Amino acid sequence: MALLTRSVAEIAETPGVRACVEWFRRERGWISEQHLKLCRVPAPTFFEQKRAEWMAEKFKSLGWDAKIDRAGNVIATRSRDAQVAVTAHLDTVLAPRSPEEIKVAGDGRLMGPGVSDNGAGLAALLALAAVWNAHPPVDETPALIANVGEEGEGNLSGMRYLCRASNGSRFRSFLVLDGPNTDHITCQALASRRFDVTITGPGGHSWSDYGVGNPVHALSRAVTLFTDGAPNGNGPRSSFNFGVIEGGSSINSIPSEAHAKVDLRSESAERIDQMAAFLGLTVERAVEVENGRRTGGKVTARVKEIGSRPGGALREDAPMVELMRAVDGFLGVRSHLDCSSTDANIPLSMGIPAVSIGAGGQGGGAHSASEWFSPDGREAGLRRILLALCLLLGG
């Protein structure tokens, strides 16, 4: 670690890095302008194409070769043998309904869906592209990648494509930029599994057909049975969430269908499997109870897995973790090692070194209409990324 700390200090004093840091300070207005513009291009999960095209053109204008791969990822390079990838996801949970919904508040904060998660990461990619074009800090160059499918049911599709054996072996490490805050180093991938629970029945009129199995009643019972008895508490940290519940067409109609989408997460793969098995049992029990009280048609259920994020981790003494800690020690950043679900899940699950960090600045309200981002502290975050990247490129 002492050797790494000296290396960080030496790199920080090189003319190339000093020129980059000065560029970040001088061009803060340009970076914020690009941040605002890119966030005004809607990119909800599965519909990232317009923002991908915008990013590709911007990379090209900054002197990088940029292409959009078959998955929809934007890959910008300056050499064919780039082995370190810096990534930020394109997609957002919510999308602006009009460009004007993304605006600058009187205090300088950016306001609107996606400005923090992950407008901050994408703006950092553009800042890196521009500074490398103006003042290359080292001879080697990374690949800058704006990827699709990180949020929700995207199921990390963009990163999965990048890490397939056919082209994933190209990269020896991944530096993932996700959100603004620099207080964490995510080196443990939080595993998750997601399910769609669908219960169907004959449906009918609320009065004349009363007594037939009701899918909404059965689904409600399944939710209650699961939340009351899910394996949680003692043991590895875990969570569950019924994030979507839908069904029915009118107040006086017995629904013919109801469904829920469920997110299960845990630091333990075994605990996730236990929760998944318990979900199946509670749905079966809820259907049995509903059919036991019916006088008409039955309800049936289907539990379908719609997403799975694998787990993985770097040891605390892994070279990439020690590298980030050395950078933070030099900069005086008080960060902690973190377990979370990010694009880093995929390379970590495959044994490829990866960490996810914030891009600088401050933010809040992620995944909501009141999301915000403040550029205060962005330059420090970019300097942190730059130093880490110089060390990674040096092997």
N, C-alpha and C positions, 0 to 999 in steps of 0.2 A: 504493500500500500504506500509506503514511503517513496518508493521509486515512481509509482504512478502519480503521486502528488507533485513530485518534482517535474515529471513530464508535463503535467497540466500547466504548471507555472511557466515552464519553458515555452510551451506552445502558445500560451496567452500573450507572451512578449514578442512573438515573431511579427515582422512587419505585415505579413499577409493577414493574420488574425486581427491585429490592431486596426488595420484598414477596414476590415469587415465590421468590427464593432463600431467604428466611427460612422460607417455607412448606415448601420441600423439606426444610429442616433439622428443622423442628418436626414434620412428618408422616412422618418416615422409617419409623416403625413401621407406619403405615397403608399406605405403599407396599409394604413387605415383606409385609404381610398379603395385599394384593391379588395380589402376585407368587406367593405360595404357593397361593392359591385358584385362580388361573387355570391354573397348572401341574398342578393335580389334575384338570383337565378334559381327558381324552385328545384329542389332535388329530393323529393320524398323517396323512401326506399322503393326500389324497383323502377323508379322513373328519374334516374340520375343523368340521362343522356345529355340534356341541354347544358347542365353545369359541367359535365365531362368535356363537352365540345368547347365550352368557354375556357376551361382550364388548359386544354390542349393548345388552343390558340395563344393564350397568354404565355405558356412555356416557350412556344416557338418564337414569339416576339422578344423573349429574353435570351435567345441564342441557344436553346436546347432542342434536341430532336424529341418530338413527342408523338406518341401514337396511342390509340384506344384499342385495347385488346378485345378478344371475343367475349370476355365477361363484362366489359364496360369500363375497366380500369384505365386510367390515364397514366402512361409510363413515360417519364421524361429522362433522357440520358444525354451525356456528352461523350461517352465512350462505350464501346460494346462490352467491355469486361467489368462493368460496375458490379461489385460484390456486396456492397452495403446498401440497403434500401431504407429510405425515410418515407413513411407513409402517413396519410391522413384520410379519413373516410369522407366521401362526398355526400352521403345521404343524411337526411334529417328526419326526426320523428314527425314533426309538423312542418308544413311548408307555407310560405307567405302567399296570400291570395292575390296580392298585387305588389309591385316593386315598392310602393310607398309604405307598405307595412314594415319594411326594414328601414329604420330611420336613426338619425343621430339626435340624442337628447341634448338639452341645454348644458349639461355637465360633461358632455363629450362621450358619454356612453353610447354604444350601439344597442339598439333595441329591436327585438323581433325574433321569430322562430329561427333557431339554428345559428345565431350569431356567436354563441359560445361553443356549442357542440354541434358541428365541428368547424364553424367558420374560423375559429382561432387556429386550428391545426392547418387548414388549407391556406390561410394567409401566411403562416410560417413557411409553408412549402414555397410560396411565391417569393417571399423574402430571401430564402436560401437560393432560389434560382437566380434572382436578380443580383445578389451579392457575389455569387460564384462567377457570374458573367462579368462583373465589374472588377472584383479583386479575388481571384481564386486563392484561398488560404493555404491549400496544399495541392500537390500535383494530381493526386487521385481525385476522382469524382464519384459521388453516390448516384443511385437511381432515386429520383423523386417520383412518388406514386400517389395519385389520388384515387382511392379504391371505392368500389361500390359495396352495398349490402352489409354494412356493419350493424345497423340498427334493427330492432324488432325481428320480424320474420325474414329479414335478409339472410340470417343464419351464417354471417361471415362469408358470403359467397365469393366476394372479390378476393379476399385473402386466401380462401381455399384454392381458387384458381391459380393464384400466384405461387402457392406452395406445392402444387402438384409436382410429382417426381419429374415430369418432363421439363419444367422450367424453374421449379422452386429451388433445385440444387444450385442454381446460379448465384443465389444470395447466401452469404455466410452469416449475416445477422440482419435484424430488423429493428429500426428505431421508430416506434409508433407514436405519433403526435395526436393526442385526443383531449380536447378541451384546453382551458388556459392554465389552470393552477399548477404550480411547481412544487407543491408540498409532498409529492409522492413519487415513488419509483415502482410501478406495477411490474413485478417479476414473477408473480404467481397467477396462473390463469384460473379464474373461477368457473367451474363447469356448470352447465345448465342443460335442462331438457324441457321441451315445450310440447304441450298437447292440446288438441282440439277434442272436446267432449261433445258429442251430438246425441241427443235423445229425440226419437220420433214416435208419433202416435197417429191415430186416425183423425184427430181433430173433430170439430163440430160446433154446434150452438151451445152456449153456456147454460141454457135451460133445457131445451129439448133433448140434448145429447149428454146431459150431466151424468157422470158415472164412468165415462170412458177415461182411459189413462191420460193424464195430463203431463206432457213433457216438461213444462216449466216447473210444476210441482216436484217432479222427480229430480230435475236438475238442482233445484233449490235444496232439496234434501241431501243430494250428493255433496254440495258445497258445504253444508252444515256438518255432515258426517266427517268430511275430510278435515275441515278446520278445527273440529273438536278433538280429533284423534291423530293428527299427523305426527310422525316421529320428529320431534324438535326438542329444544331445550338442552338437555345434557348432550355432550358429544360435540362433534364438529359443527361450526357455525353453518346454519342452513336457513333457507327462506322459501316461501311459496306465495304465489299471487294469482288470484282469479282476476285477470285484467280486462276481460271482455265477457259479457253475458248478453245474449240476444235471444229473442223468440217471440212469437205471437204477432198478430196483425191487428186485433181490435180488442176492446175491453170485454165484449160479449161473445168472443169466439174462443173456443178451446184450441190452443195452439197445436199445430201438427208437427212442430219442430222447435227445439231449443238447443242452443249450444253455448259453450264457454271455452275460452282460451286460458290455459294455465301455464304459469312459469314456475319451474322448480330449480332451485340453485343450492349448491353446497360446496364447501371446501373438500368434501369427501365424495368420491364417485359412488362408493357403497351406499352412503346415505341418500343420494339422489335416486339410486335404484330402489331403495326401500320406499321412498316417497312415491315413486312411479307405480310400484306394485300396490301400495295402499290406495292410490287414486283409483286404480282399476277395481279394487275390492269395494270401495265406497260407492262407485257408480253402479256396480252390480247389486249391491244391497239396496240402494235407492230405487232401482228399477223393480226389485222384488217387492219392496214395501208398496210402491205405487200400484203395481199389478195386483197385489194382495187386497187392496181396498177398492178396486174397480168393479163395476158391474157391466162394463162394455169392453171395447177394444183395448188391447194391450199397448204398452210402450216398449220400445227396444232401444239399445244404446250402442254407440261405437266410440272407442277411444283411439284417436289417431295421433301418432307423434309427428309434429310439424317442424321440429327443430332440435338440434343437439349441438352444444358447444363443448368441445373436449377440454379437459384440464391439462395442466402441466406446470412446471416451475423451474426456475433457476435457483441453485443453491445460493445462500447468502455470500459465499466466498467465490462464486462464479466470476470469471474475468469481466463480463459485461456489467455485473452489479457493482463490483469493486471500482470499475471505471467510472460509473455514474456517481458513486459515493465520493470518489476522489475529486471529480468536477464540483460536486456540491460543497465539499469541504473547502476547496479553494475559493469558491464564490460566496461562502457563508450561507448557503441555502440549507434550511432545516427541513430535510425531507425524511420520509419514513418508507420502509418497504411495504408494499400493498398487494392485496389479493383482489382482483376485480375481473370483470368480463369485458374484454376488448379484442381488437383485431390480433393482438399478440397471442391469443389462445391457440391459434392454428400453428404458427411456427413453434411455440413452446411445446405443443403436444407432439410435434415431430422431432423434437430434440434440436431445433435451430435456435440459437440464442436470440432473445427478443425482450425488449422492455417497452412499456408504454409510459409516456410522461406528458405533462402539460406543455403547451407552447408559449406560455407567458401571458401576462395580463391577469385580469380578474373577471370572474363571471358568476352567474347564478340563474336560477329559474329554468334550468335545462329541461327539455321536453315539454315546455309550456309556452303559451302565447306571450308570457311576460318575461321571456328569456332576455338576458342582457350581457354585455361584455364591455369592460373598461380597459383601454390600452395602457393604463398605468402599470408599469412593470413588464411590459412586453419586451423591451430591449434586453432586460436581464434574462428573460426566458430564452430569447434568441441567442444570446451569448452562451447560455448553458448548452443549448442544442449544438451550437457551432463547435464548442470545445469537445463535447462528447463525440461529435461526428469526426473531427480531426483525429482523435485517438482511435476510433473504430477503423477509419480508413488506413491508419498506419499499422493496423493488425494487432 
